[in-house]
Amino acid sequence: MATIRNAFDPGFGVYVHWPFCLSKCPYCDFNSHVRRGDVDEDRFVEAFAVELAHRAALAPGREVQSVFFGGGTPSLMSPSTVESILSRIAGHWTMAKDVEITLEANPTSVEASRFRGFKAAGINRVSLGVQALNDIDLKGLGRQHSVAEALMAVDIANQVFDRTSFDLIYGRTGQTPAAWRKELDLALARAPEHVSLYQLTIEPDTMFERMVNTGKMTIPDADTQRALWDVTQEVTARHGLPAYEVSNHARPGAECRHNLVYWRYGEYAGVGPGAHGRLVTARGRRAQACEKHPEMWLTCVETEGHGIVEDELLNAEQEGDEFLLMGLRLREGIDPQRYFLLTGRKLAPSRISELVGDGLVEVTRENRLRVSSEGFPVLDAVVADLAA
């Protein structure tokens, strides 16, 4: 495994999951929880410290390229909590000189007022969950902010941080390509370097799934969804933020380095309730997952020394499947040679030729394999075909 890591080293990241939100959005299937009382942040800080020490023992000597505070809503943490966690990370690993440290935040006025505190704590990149620039749709999505509040938060973030991003969801009920084009133009006028644009999917066990199943909600048909996708690609390219991943757009050089660690199949330590990780140890690549329930996670960490409830040593086939699933999301594609090193077998030339003939994948001059613009809307099928 050391040979693979040295030959293809996408870097090492740390993911910190803060599981609490002010409310549960109806489309969300993330591990997020609403608590009416105050959260004992000091207790969580100590639990994160124990978790980080455990992961550092499994993966010593790494240089941290990126740290990502996700959730949930990590901007509900106090800046001092963020600073304490970052201090613990730096105590276990070397921090790269240009380390990227991202915090996800809601664009409410209360949280925007704390941006300078987060910057002082060490955050150098913020990602805002705007989700829509339409007040009716924001209410339907269960968001706590208005369009005016969101735009103000984006402006404040751009003033405070050198690097910013925000999310939008499209494919919403009744949304037309013309309306999405107008909304996207407005959004990208305020996006200096990066946006994440997610096509709405109805996830299992969410309020939206129940609403769709009972006929209380409809989503655009397949033709409209494809038209919305095409508008997304055209407008972002015109604004100089082309897609570098299925749902992520950036100016060249402004890509989210933490997410690139995932998509390039690198290593990352995941700590916090429900966090996932992939660590390369002497025995091989381990897929780890933590207890999801926040209070149960605390108990596990305090009694067992970690919150991990799943710790699987991946076999060659599993590694190959994950490598394809993650890497083919990127516009840069994958190096088939790394697939061979991971699995001991080559991707089937006949399948590649067939997909090239169908216009769904491309082989670059550098012999990288990537999904074409036509292939991205059917990415899952392309990956399944190659992995078969």
N, C-alpha and C positions, 0 to 999 in steps of 0.2 A: 504493500500500500504506500510506503514511503516514496517509491519511484513515481507512482501516479501523482501524489501530492506535489512532488518537486517539479515534475514535468509540466503539470497543468495546475498552477496555484492561483485560484481566484481570490484568495485572501481569507481572512478570518473575521467574523463579526459576532457581536453580542446582542441578543434580543431580550428586552425587558418588558414583560407584560403587566400592565396595570389594569385590573379587570372591572373597574367601577365606572358607571355612567350615571348621568342625572336621570335618564329614562331609557327604555329599550325601544330602539327604532323598529318599525314593523317589518323591514326588509332584512334585518341583521341576524346572521347566524353565528357571529363571533362569540367568544366566551366573555360576555359582559353581564354585569350584575348591578342592580339598583339597590342601594342601601339608604334607608331613611335617616339613620343616625350618622354621627361622625365616624370616619374610618380611623383606626389606630395606626397612623402612619409610622410611628416609631417602631411598633411591632413588626410592620411589614419591612422596614429598612433592615432590621436585624435578620429577618428571614431571608431577604435578598442577599445579605452578606454571607449567610451560611450556604445558600445555593451557589453563589459565585465561587466560594472556596472549594466546594465540591467539584464544580466544572473545571476549575483551574487545576485540580489534582488529576483530572482525566485528560486534560489537554494543556499541559504546561509548555512554557516557552513560546507561545504564539505572540504575534504582533497584531493588535486590534486595528483593523482598517475602518471599522464602522460600529456604532452603537445605535440601536433603534428602540425608542420608547413607544410601544404600541398598546392597543387596548381593544375595548374599553376606551376611556378618555384620560390619557396620562396627564393632560394639562390641568386636571383636577388635583394633581399632586401639588404640594408646596415646592417651590424652587429648592428649598433646603433638602428635601427628600431626594430630588434629582441629583443634587450636588453630592450627597452622601453615597448614593449608588455609584456614581461616576468615580468617586474616590476609591471605592472598593474595587472597581474594575481595574483602575490604574495600578492598584496595589498588587494585583495578581498577574497582570500581563503588561507588556510594553505597548504603549499607545503610539500609533503612527503619527508622525509630525503633522500630517494633513488629515487626521482622523475626522470622519464625518459623524456627527452626533445629532440625530434627528429626534424630534418630539412631535407626536400627533396631537393636534389641538382642535377643539371646537371653536368656531369663529363667533363666540359671544363676546360682548363688551367686557364682562367680568374676567374672562380668561385672557383676552387681548391686553388687559391692563397689567397682566403679570409677565408679559413677554420679556421685558428688560430683566426681570428677575431670573427667568430661565436662561437668558443669554449669559448673565453673570455666573450662573451655576455651571455653564459649560456647553449648553446647547448652541450649535452653530447652523442648524437647519430646522425649519418647522414645516409641517405638513398639515394643512387645514381641511377639515371635513365640511366644505361648503355645500356640496351635493346638488344644489339647484339655484338658479337666479330667477326664481319665480315664487312669490310668496305663497300662492295657493299650493303649488307642488311641494314647497318646503313643509307646509303643514301636513300634507298627505304623507310625506316621508317621515313624519314624526320629529322633525328637527326643532330645536329650541331657539333658533335665531331667525331674524328676518333677512331679506336681501340687503337692506341698507346696513344692517349690523355686520353681515358677512363681508361686504365690500370695504367697510371701515376696518375690519380686522385684517383683511388682506393688505390694505394700505399700511397699517401699522406694522405688520409682519415684514413687509418689504423695506420699511424704514429701519427696523431693528436688526434684522438678520441679513447676512449676505446671500443666503440661499433659502429659497422658499418654494413651496409647492401647494397645490390644493386639489381636491377631488370634486368631480361632478358625476352624477348618475344620469344616463340617458336611456331612452326606451321606456319613458314613463307613460302612464295612462293618458291617452289623447294627444301625445306629443307628435308633432309633424316635423318632417325634415326642414321645412322653412323656419319654423319656430326654433328648432335646435340650432340651425345655422346662426340666427340672430343672437341667441343666448351665448353660443360658443364664441362668437366674435367679441361680445361684451366681456366675456371671461378672459379671453386670451390677451385683450388689451391691457390686462392687469397681471399677466403671468410673465415674469422676467425670464424664467428658465425652465420650468417643469410643471406639467399637469398630469393628473391621473384621471382618465375618463372611462368609467365602467358602464357597460351595458347592463341594465337591470336584469337580474336573473331571480327567479322565484325559488328561494331555498327551502328545503324541507323544515318543517316544525317552526315556521315563522308565521306572524300574523298575516303577511301578504299571501302565503300559501293558502291559509284558511279562507281569506277573502276571495281569491281566485277560484278556489274549489266550490264556494257557495254562490258564485256569480255576482259578488259585491264589487268586484274589481276586474278590469280587463287590461291587457297589455297589447301593444301594437302587434300586428300580424307579421309573418316572416318577411314579406316583401318590404314593409315599412321598416322593420329592424335592419334589413340590409341597406336600405336607403339612408338610415340614420348613421350606420357604420361608414358608408361612403362619404357622407357629409363630414363626419369626424376626421377622416383621413385627409380630405381636401382642405378643410379650414385650418387644421393644425399645421399642415405642410406650408400653407400660404403664410402663416404667422411665424414660420421658422422653427416650429417645434414638431418635427416629424416623429412618427412612432419608432421607438427603439425596442418596444415590447408590446404585446397585444393591447394592453390598456394604458400604457405609459408613454408620454411624449416629452421630449426635451431638446433644448439647443445642444449641439455637439459639445461634449465635455461636461454637461450639467446633469447627466443621468444619476439616478439614486444609486450610490455605490453600495449601500447595504443590500438593496434588493438584487443588485448584480451578483453579490455573493451567493444568494439563493439560486438565481437563474443560471449562473455558471457552475453550479454544483460545488460550491465551496463548503467550508466548515463554519458552523455557527453554534454558539452556546445559547440555549434558550432557558430563561429563568422567569419564574412567576406562574400564577395559576393558569393552566392550559397551554403554557408555552411549549413549543417544539424545538428540537435541536438536532443537528447532525455533526457528530464528532468523529474524527478519524483517529483510532487508537491502534496499538500494536496488533490487535486482533482483527481490525478492519473497521468499516464505517458503521457507527451505531446510530440508530434512529430512536430518539428519546421524546417522551411527552410527559408533561407534568399533570398532576391532579388539577381538575378544572375548578372545583368549588373553592372559593377563596379561603373560607375558614377551615375547610378540610386540608387545603394546601398548607396553611400555617401550621396545623397540627402535625402533618407529615414532616415538614421541615424541622420543627422543634423537637420531634421525637426520633426521627430517622436520620436527620442530617441532610436531607434533600427532599424535594417534592416529586421526584420521578416515579411514575406509575407504569410506564412502558419504556423498555430499553431493549431494543431488538438489534441483533447483529445481522446486517443485511447480506444476502448472498449476491453473487455476481449478477444474476438475472434481475433482482430487485434494484441493484445499483444502476444497471443499464436502463431499466424502465424509468427510474426517477431522473436520470441524466437526460433522456429524451424529452420527458414531460416538462422539465424545467427549461432546458436549453433551447428547445424549438419555439418557445414563446418569444425569444429574442430575435430581432431583425438580423443580428450578426450570425445567427444559427449556431451550429456545433462543429467541432472537429471530429470526424468519424474515427480518427485514430485513438482519441480518448475513449470512445465507446468500446473499441477493441481492447484497450488496456484494462478497462473496467470489467468486461464480460468474457474476454477470451474468444470472442467471435465477431465477425464483421457484419455490418448491416447488409441485408440482401440486395445485391446489385439490381436484380430484376424488379424488386419493389421500388427502388429509387428511380429506375428508368421509367417505370409505369407512372409514378407520381410526377416526374419531370415532364413526361409526355402529356399528362393531364393539366399541366401548368400550375400544379399545386406546390411543388418544391423546385429549388434551384441549386446548382452546384457552382460555387464561385471560383474565380481564378485561383484563390488560395486553397481550393479543394475543401472549403467548408460547405456544409449542407444547411440550407435555410429554407424556411417556408416562404412562399411567394405572397404577394399582396392578395392574390385570389385565394390562396390557401388559408390565410389567417382566419377568415370567418368560419372555416370548417377544421380548425386546428386539431380538435380532439380526434377526429376521424383520421387525419394525417398521421398523428402520433401513434394511434392504435395500429394503423397499417404498417408503419415502420417497425414497431415493437413486436409484431406477430411472429 
